[in-house]
Amino acid sequence: MPPQHTENWGMGLEDVYDRKTVLWVHGSAGIGKTAIGKSLARLLENIESPVASFFCFSTDGQRNTIRNIVSTLAYQIALAVPETQPFIIDAVRRERKIFRRSPQTQFLHLVMNPLLQLPLPPSQLPPHVLILIDGLDEISRESKERRVILDIIRSLLLTLPGRVRFLIASRPEHDIDTAFRHPDFTPHLFCLDLRLDLSSHDDIHKFLQDRFATLRAEHRLKLHLQSWPLQEAITTILYRSSNHFIYAATVMKYIEAEHTDPRTRLDDILSLTSTSSAQNPYADLDAVFQQVLVNVRTDRELVLTILRLSLASQTVENLDLRRFMGSTKFIESLLCLPEGGVSLALMDLPSLLKISSSVEFLHKTIEEYLLDQSRSKGFYVDIEPAWPLMVTQIHKFLDELFLKGYVAIVQQYSVYLIRVWIHYIGRPMTL
């Protein structure tokens, strides 16, 4: 749950954070920024306080770009503040291609102008709507889209005083920090560094207590779990988390795995040696990731190959090609797996992955762990071997289709083969 001050700021209940209209929540990976954002959004929705949110995610082609941010926020504002609907609808009618215009133009017509039509709320009341953008750092730095979003927000502060507030959550990366240092932000901005926020310790403690309570109440072994776990075990997990929410969340998902004894799984975690240091502050988290991967019951090489193909697909810039290459259907065809084979192979990794039409990593830190050989060691995933495998298998796949007479399908997939091949040989990619 979000820190109490953040809750109160979100609801406009008290004079916190100097009543600033922009709150930048920042901290290292896994410290709980997204958990705060989601909890605050849920809280405001429950009390019917208007909120519009967008959660960026680096491996989701719909959420790692600003392309969909404005339309998503405008839609949510229309639902949360019905008085804006006529003005948003009118803007779309007047400009049929509005969603193809620049983000600045979209913000002007779909967010700023509709909110300007509303009467200014009394000074003792919070603004009409809270706009929450989580994971801004998940948008590629090279695209410069992060700066575009912050420039838009900065321009809105001067035209929408009292009508809107912003909560931005991200890692404290240099370009984001630099943008927030602009003089126009200074009068409106409050920076909340979660690394210095002692309340996160209490939030993680409560999270652990709640999840263990749920296990005791719902697990099939509940009759044997009434005095479990010892407080010492919770204290150990809390200490090792180092205020990083992802550590506690990953541990609990591992312990809660279906068809396992949670007591044994907790013992696995407690038996891990704490090795965090200045050289690797994520050593305790890495130990948990390793424990999860060690307990995989399916073919380890197959698991690492699937992860390699999935991670490789995420480096492709073209959205359609990325979706095609990252789909479970494509990976299954490459590896000659039956339908559902990817899901079956990764069945022991629900604490790290979500399997749907593609393989989705639950947190960026998991990807970073797998791609860093110094951290993941035997579970290191080198994506380079993925390219010749893809080229070879796609070529074989197309040969088989051609022999069966599926000429139209071969022509369609040949485009993808050429694009993958171009990427493989390292030429500049304009896919």
N, C-alpha and C positions, 0 to 999 in steps of 0.2 A: 504494500500500500504506500501511497506517497507520504512524505514527511508532513506532519500536521500543519506547518506553516504553508506548505505548498497547497494543501487542501484548502486552507482558509483564504489564501490568495486567489485560488481558482474560483471559490464561491463568493469572493468579495466580502467576507465576514469581518475582517479586521485589518488594521493598518500594518501589514507585513510587507517585507521587501521594499520598504519606502514607497509603497503604492505605485511602483513602476508598472508600465504597461507592457514591457517585454521582459520575460524571464528566460535566461539562458541556463539550462541545466546541463552541466558537462562533467565528464569524468572518464576514466579509462574503460576499456571494454569489459562488459560483464558486471559492472558495478550497480546496475539496476535502473538505468535511465529509461529504458522502454517499459519496465514494470511500473515506474512512476507515471509515465505518460498514459499507459493503458488504464491504470487504476483511477487516475484523475478523470479521464474521459468517461469511464464507466460511472464514477461517482456523480459527475455533472449530469449525465443522461438520466440517472436514477432520480435526481431531484428536479429534473426538467429545466436545468440551467443550460442555455444554448452553448453548444460546443461543436466545432468542426475540426476534424483531425485527419492527418495523413501520416502513415508510418512507412518510412523509406526502408528498403531492404536491398542489399547489393546484388543478390542472386536472382531477384525477381524482375524481369524485364519491364513489368508494369510499374514497379516501385523504386527503380534505381535511376530515375530520370524525372525532370520537372514536367515532362510532357502531360502527365495526368493529374498533377497537383491542383491546378486551378479549377478544373472541371469537377474534381472530387470535392474540394472545399465549397465551391458554389452550390453544388447539389445538397451538401449537408447543411449549409447556411439556409437554403430555401426551406428545408424540412424543420430546422431548429427555430428559425425566425420567419414564420409564414408571411409576415408583412413585406418581406423582400421578394416574394415569389413573382408578383406582377412585373417588377422591374427587371428581374433576371430573365423571365420569359420574353419580355419586350426586347431585351438586349440580343437574345438569340434570334428573334424574329427579324430584327433590323439588320443583323449581320449573320447571314447563314453560315459563313465560313469562320465564325468567331473562334472555333476550337483549333483552327489552323493558323491563327494569328500568333504573334509573339506572346510569351507569358505576361509581359508588362501590359499589353493591350487587353488580354483576357482578365487580368486582375482589375484593371480599370473599369471594364464594363460589367463584369460578373460579380465582383466583390465590393469594390470601393463605391461605385455609383449607387448600387442598391442600398448599401448601408447609409450613405449620405442622405437618402430620401427619408430616413427615419428621424423622428425628433430626438434631440440629444437627451439621454437619460439624466435624471436628477443627480446631482453630485454625490449624494449619499448611496447611490445604487451602482452596481458594477456595470461595465459596458454591455452592449447588446450581445456580444458573442466572444468566446475565447477560441482562437485559432491555434491548434497544436500541431507542430511538425516534429516528428520524432526521427532520429537517425539521419540527420542532414549529412553526416559524414559518409553515409552509405551511398550517396550519389558521387559518381566519379569526380575526382578533383580535376582531372584533365579536361573535362567538359566545360568547366567554369560555371556550371549551372548552380552550384552552391552560392557563388557570389551573386548571381542573378537574383536568386530568391531573397537573399538578405538585402540587396539593393532595393528590391520591390517593397519589402517590409519597411525599410528605412524611409522610403518615400511616402508610404501610407501613414506613418506616424504623424506627419505634419498635416495631413488632410482628414484623418479620422480620430482626433483626440476624443476620448470619452466614449467612443463607439465600439472599439475592438481592442482586445489584448492578445498577445502572442506568447506561447511557450515553445521554445526551440530546445530540443535535446540532441546532443551530439558529443563525440569525442572532441577534446580541445585541440583540434588540428590547426596548423599555422594559418591557413587561408581563412578559416572561419573566425579564429581569434582576431586576425587582422581586420576583417570586415566589421566585427563588433566594436573595434576601437575607433571607428569613424566618429567624428565629433557630433554628428546628428543623432547618433545612438545614445550618447552619454546621458542626457537628461531623462531618458526613458528606460534605460537598461539596468537590470539587476542580474548579476552573475552568481549562480549557485554551484559551487564546486563540491561535488559529492564526495570527493576524496577527503574533504575537511568536515563533512557533515556527519556528526556522531550519531544522528538519529537513524542512519542506515543500518547500524549495528542492531538497534532495537527492532527495526523492520524485518531484518533477516531472522532474528530470534523468534519473532512472532510467526513468520512464515513457516519456520521449522516446526514450531509447536502445533500450528494448525494442521500441517500435512501429516505429522505423526498421529495427531488425534483422529484424523480421518481414517488413517490406516487401522488404528485400533478399533474403530467403530465399524468398518466395512470389510476388512480382509477376512477371508475364509478361516484364518487362524486366530480370529479376534478373541476367542476364549483364552488363548495363551499369550496374548499381547497386552493384557490390562496394566501390567506394571512395567511395560517396555516402552521406550528405551530408558536407560539410566540418564539422569541429567548430565552426567559426565560426558556421555556420548554426544548430546546436543551441544555442549560447551566446546567439545573438540571440533565439531563441524563448523561451529560459529567462528572459532579462532582461526581455523584454516581458511575460511572464506575470505579473510582480510578485507571485509566489507564489499566483496564482489558477489553480487546476487546470483550470477550465473553458476558459481561454485555450488551454492546451496540448492539451486534449482536442478542442476545436473545430478547431484548426489541423490536427491529425493526421487527423481525419475528413475534412476538406477535401482534404488531400493524398492520402488513401487512396481517394478516389472511384473507382468502377469506370470503365473505358474512358477513362482519362486518363493522362497521363504525370506521375508524381509529381514529377519534376524540375521540370517547368514550373509545377506547382502550388506547389511550395516557393518557386520564384522569385517567384511572385505574392505570397506572404506576405512574403518578405524585402524586396520593393520597396515595401511599405506604409510610409508615414511615421509614425514614433512621435510621438504628440501628447498623451500622457497628461499631465494636470495636476491641480492641486487642484480645479479647476472640474469636471473630468470624469475621475475616476480610471480609468474604463472605456474611455477613448478608443482604446487599442490593441485591446481586445476588440471595440469597435464597428467598428473598421476591418476586422477579420476577418469579422464579420457582414455588413458591406457588400460585401466581396469575394465572399463566398458568394452573396449575392443578385444582384450584378452578373452573375455567371456563369450565371444561370438562362437556359436556352435556350428555355423555353416562354413563353407570353404573360405578360408581367409584370403587366398589369392583372388578368388572371384569377387569377394567384397571389396578389396582394394582396387581391382580393375573397374568395378562399377563406379566407385568413388572417383577414380582417375578420369573416367569418361565424363562424369558429371561435372567435375571441376574444370576440365578442359573446355567443355561447352560454354562455360560462363565467361571465358576470355574472348569469345566471339562478339564483335560489335553489332552485327546485324541481328535485329530482334527475332525475325522469322527463323533464321538459321540457328540461332541460339536455342529457341524453343524446340526446333526439330531435333537438334543434336542432343539436347538435354532431356528429351522425353523418355519415359521408361519404355515405351513401345520401340523406339529406335535403339536404345541400349540392348533391349532383349533380342532384337533382330541381329545386331552386331555380334552378340555373344552366343547366338543360337539357343537362347533360353525360351522356355514356353511362356505363354501369356501369364503374367503374375510372377515370373521368375525373379525379377528385381526385388519385389516386395518380400518374397520368400527368403532371398539371400540376405536381406538387410533386416530381418524380423527381430534381431536382438539389439537393434540400435535405436529404439524409440526415444531414448534420452538424448540422442544427438541429431536425429533426422526425422523428417516427416515425408512419407511417401504418398504421392497422389499420381498425377500424370507425369510428374518429374520427381527428382530427388531434391528435397529442400533442406538445407542445413539450418538448424534452429537458431544458430548464432554465428556471427562472423568469426568469433574466436575459434570455433571448431575448424573452420577452413584454414585459418592461420596456423593452427596446430598441425594439421595434416600436411601442409605445404612447407613447413619448416623442419628440415631433417634433424636439426640440433635439438628440437623439442620432441618430435614424434618418433624418432629413431626407427625401430622396426616397422612402424606403421606409416612411415613417410610415403607420401603420394607424389610421385614425379609425373607431371602431366605430359611431358614430351613424348613418351611411348604411345600415348593415346592417338596421335595423329596418323602414324603409319598403320596402326590397327584399324582406324576408321576408314582410311583410304582403301586398304586391302579388303576389308569386309564389305564395304559398300560396293566395290567393284564386283566381288563375288556374288553379292546379293542381286545386282543388276544383271549379271550373266545368267543367273538362274531364272529371273523373271523374263528375260529376252527369249530364252529357250522355250519357255512356256507360252510365249506369244503375247505377253503383256507389254506391247510396244509403247503405248501411251504412258503407262506408269514408269517405264524405263526412262522415257524422255523427261518426265517430271523430276525423277530422282537424280538424273544425270546432272542437273543444275546444281544440286546439293553436293554431289561428288566433286565437281569442278571447284566449287567454293571451298570445300574442305581441303582439297589438294593445294589450292593457292595459299591457304592459311598454313598448311603443313610445310611447304617449301620456303616459307618466310617472306613472300613478297608483300608489299604494302597492300593492305586489305581494304577495299572499298565495297564491301558486301552490302 
